[in-house]
């Protein structure tokens, strides 16, 4: 397959969850993206596309946009889903893709969701792969947590930074001096979620991960 895989929809309650399947496996590998995502726009970045195709070379790769982000149904920013609802979205995507058991890969904020899924559905969990993840996002120590709580300047700064590629310049990012990558990341953020939805997702991150710690 030269182009990106076809986007399909799973039904989780009344919410449509966008997902894609690539490769044959076994094993099945479900990727739970962190923060926000956009399935189709992700494939426009060559490095990201190469990484996904490498994963699909040894697995049946299952990708999805969490509810409220990307191509999945939006949710009101004042009615954020809880961790259990997001976990059930993973179950719904696996059911729609015909996956009885899968390895779950979580990139940062996807980790806590995978922990809960594995504890709740051990027979459907083959393995956990955690990339830069954590058991708890501490609002006391991270500026992201302060922004999520709406603490004055931190919240305003974070809201203004969403969609302009600012965090591609962080020292931990290997592309911090690449203007093309910063521009693509800014466009990716804008496609994945509105500023209000992106900031609301940070509220979810701090409250949900505190609940499972």
C-alpha positions in Angstrom: 0.0 0.0 0.0 1.6 3.3 -1.1 -0.9 5.7 0.4 -2.2 5.9 3.9 -4.7 3.2 5.1 -8.4 3.8 4.7 -10.0 5.6 7.7 -12.9 3.7 9.2 -15.2 4.3 12.2 -15.9 2.3 15.3 -19.0 3.0 17.4 -18.3 3.5 21.1 -21.7 4.3 22.6 -23.0 7.2 20.5 -19.5 8.3 19.6 -17.7 7.5 16.3 -14.0 6.7 16.8 -11.8 7.0 13.7 -9.3 4.2 13.2 -7.0 2.7 10.6 -5.5 -0.8 10.1 -2.3 -1.5 8.3 -0.3 -4.7 8.0 -1.1 -8.3 8.7 0.5 -9.6 11.9 0.4 -11.3 14.2 0.7 -9.7 16.6 -1.9 -6.9 16.6 -0.5 -3.6 17.8 -2.7 -0.8 19.0 -1.1 2.7 19.2 -2.7 5.0 21.7 -1.4 8.5 20.8 -0.7 11.1 23.4 -2.6 14.4 23.8 -4.2 15.0 20.4 -3.8 13.4 17.0 -5.0 13.4 13.4 -4.8 10.0 11.6 -4.7 11.3 8.0 -2.5 14.3 8.5 0.0 12.2 10.5 0.8 10.4 7.3 1.9 13.6 5.5 5.1 13.7 7.6 7.6 11.4 6.0 9.4 10.5 9.2 6.1 9.6 10.9 4.9 7.6 7.9 8.2 5.6 7.8 7.9 4.8 11.5 4.3 3.6 11.1 5.1 1.4 8.1 8.0 -0.1 10.0 5.6 -1.0 12.9 3.2 -2.5 10.3 6.0 -4.6 8.8 5.9 -7.0 11.8 2.4 -6.4 13.1 -1.2 -5.6 12.2 -1.1 -2.0 13.2 -4.2 -0.4 14.6 -4.3 3.4 14.9 -7.1 5.7 16.2 -8.0 9.2 17.1 -9.2 9.6 20.7 -12.7 11.0 21.0 -12.6 14.8 20.8 -9.5 14.8 18.5 -8.7 14.5 14.9 -11.3 12.6 12.8 -13.3 11.2 15.7 -16.5 12.9 17.0 -15.9 16.1 18.9 -16.9 16.4 22.5 -17.9 19.6 24.5 -14.8 21.0 26.2 -16.9 21.2 29.5 -17.9 17.5 29.2 -14.6 15.7 28.9 -14.7 11.9 28.9 -13.3 10.1 31.9 -10.6 7.5 31.7 -13.0 4.6 31.7 -14.8 6.0 28.6 -11.5 6.5 26.8 -10.5 2.9 27.7 -13.8 1.6 26.3 -13.0 3.5 23.1 -9.9 1.3 22.8 -12.1 -1.8 23.3 -14.6 -0.5 20.6 -11.8 0.0 18.1 -10.3 -3.5 18.8 -13.8 -5.0 18.3 -14.4 -3.2 15.1 -10.9 -4.2 13.8 -11.6 -7.8 14.8 -8.8 -7.9 17.3 -9.2 -10.3 20.2 -5.8 -9.6 21.8 -3.2 -6.9 21.1 -0.1 -5.3 22.4 -0.8 -1.7 23.4 1.7 1.1 22.6 1.3 4.4 24.5 3.1 7.6 23.7 3.3 9.8 26.6 -0.3 10.4 27.7 -1.4 7.1 26.2 0.4 5.2 29.0 -2.1 5.7 31.8 -4.9 4.7 29.5 -3.0 1.5 28.6 -2.4 0.7 32.3 -6.1 0.8 33.0 -7.0 -1.2 29.9 -4.5 -3.9 30.8 -5.8 -4.1 34.4 -9.4 -4.2 33.2 -9.0 -6.5 30.2 -5.9 -8.7 30.9 -7.0 -11.4 28.5 -7.1 -8.9 25.7 -3.7 -7.4 26.5 -0.7 -9.1 24.9 1.9 -6.6 26.1 2.5 -2.9 27.0 4.9 -0.7 25.2 5.4 2.7 26.8 7.3 5.6 25.2 8.1 8.6 27.3 5.1 7.8 29.5 4.3 8.0 33.2 1.9 6.8 35.9 0.9 10.3 36.9 1.3 13.8 35.5 2.0 16.0 38.4 0.3 19.4 38.2 2.6 20.6 41.0 5.8 20.1 39.0 4.9 20.6 35.3 3.9 23.8 33.6 1.4 21.6 31.6 -0.3 20.9 34.9 -0.5 24.6 35.8 -1.9 25.4 32.4 -4.5 22.7 32.7 -5.7 24.1 36.0 -6.0 27.5 34.5 -3.3 29.1 36.6 -3.1 32.6 35.1 -0.1 33.3 33.0 0.8 29.6 32.5 -2.7 28.8 31.1 -2.6 31.9 28.8 0.9 31.1 27.5 -0.1 27.5 26.8 -3.3 28.5 25.0 -1.4 31.0 22.9 1.2 28.4 22.0 -1.2 25.7 20.7 -1.0 25.4 17.0 2.1 27.5 16.3 4.7 24.7 16.7 6.2 26.2 19.9 6.8 22.8 21.6 8.8 21.6 18.5 11.5 23.9 19.8 11.8 22.2 23.2 15.4 20.9 23.9 14.2 17.3 24.1 13.1 17.5 20.4 15.7 16.4 17.9 14.0 18.7 15.3 14.1 21.8 17.4 16.1 23.7 14.7 14.1 22.4 11.7 11.7 25.1 10.5 9.8 22.6 8.3 9.2 20.3 11.1 8.0 23.1 13.3 5.6 24.3 10.6 4.3 20.7 10.1 3.8 20.2 13.9 1.9 23.5 14.1 -0.4 22.5 11.3 -0.8 19.0 12.8 -1.9 20.6 16.1 -4.4 22.8 14.3 -5.8 19.8 12.4 -5.9 17.6 15.5 -7.8 20.0 17.9 -9.0 23.5 18.4 -7.1 25.6 21.0 -10.0 25.2 23.4 -10.1 21.4 22.9 -6.4 21.1 23.2 -6.3 23.0 26.5 -9.3 21.0 27.7 -7.3 17.8 27.0 -4.7 19.0 29.4 -7.4 19.2 32.1 -8.2 15.6 31.3 -4.5 14.6 31.5 -4.0 15.9 35.0 -7.3 14.8 36.5 -7.4 11.4 34.9 -3.8 10.4 35.6 -4.2 11.5 39.2 -7.2 9.2 39.5 -5.1 6.1 38.5 -2.0 6.9 40.5 
